[in-house]
Amino acid sequence: MFLLPLSLCFSLQLLRKRHIGNDIVTIVFQEPGALPFTPKNIRSHFQHVFVIVKVHNPCTENVCYSVAVSRSKDVPPFGPPIPKGVTFPKSAVFRDFLLAKVINGENAAHKSEKFRAMATRTRQEYLKDLAENFASTATVDSAVKFSFITLGAKKKERIKPRKDAHLQSVGAVTWSVVARDFGQSADVECLLGISNEFIVLVEEESKNVVFNCSCRDVIGWTSGVMSIKIFYERGECVMFSVQDSCGEDIREIVQRLETVTRGCETVEMTLRRNSLGQLGFHVNFEGIVADVEAFGYAWKAGLRQGSRLVEICKVAVATLTHEQMIDLLRTSVTVKVVVIQPYDDGAPRRGCSELYRIPMVEYKLDSEGTPCEYKTPFRRNTTWHRVPTTPAGQPLQRGSPTQCPERGQCQPILQHSQASIPRSTSFDRKLPDSS
């Protein structure tokens, strides 16, 4: 009690009683040999919880404390519970336990009937004082929408929503399109949905999914005034157009693709031949440019190492073998190609499924007849990696993690049928001088 104010002039010690009586939770500390504490010794309208802490073996290394709690009848029980017959050693754990007990005790006291009635009465008095002494006589113009009282302050400008904010959403954004089914030479009315993970075409009449692919497989697109062609995986494509008077939808679709994919707009180039009839670049079996003659006609046209050819003279590269691709480039009088530019670091654009599939299907026999697996990274790497063999001398069969038995059930609407990737003997096989 020596921490409380002491007045020798007043025998009632009202200052001490004022500090103690206005608390909800009171901690009573008892020395050894003190008389048992009873709440009847202190009369107060606020005190509802007493926490009694008694010390044992004070001023020694074996000092410890026992704790007891006394509460009013209308205060509900609160934790943490006190183990029966247990003393607490002097430690930070005991300090945290006592602090939690006191805080929970005050929260429980506020739930009692007396405190709830007092709190309700106090709030009513505050609201009454606010209505009587701080009410304004100004009128609100109900003709103006969202009109507020402005006491001479500057009118806040209306916030305009960001344009095309829906194109940044996580969920799917849909458009009505007409997809071209080249297998049946017919147009199909569909709904195009592009989320942050998938691109889906749903036929409006049958409600069937006619095409779907992952956004990570999209490598580029060619957009026109009223139509767009999306390239994915190894250069396969799906083509669709928008409804009449909906040309703005193409811009929105392109903006959505730029947001959720790593693809880019394709570039159409017309390539010239030099005096020897050569185009001045080399392409591998995937349609990826492996090398470009510096300052040649192809280089001046914008073709760079890592660029990906997806169309040669209106023919999809995904449908051609390496030999057919080379023959088309060699024999065409006018060579027009559609190119997907590489990333900023020069790496070619690949679909996610292609990255997992291509290194696992290329095999070849070396000069000694030993089966080897051919790795095909973009940078020049002609290393042959030996792989385990079966007793019969055949290479082990290796499946692709992206191949699925159900893959054929969701065939996309493609311009051309999908062709298998041929086995190439060189990553960047150069063309003969006559090409």
Disulfide bonds with the S-S distance in Angstrom:
none
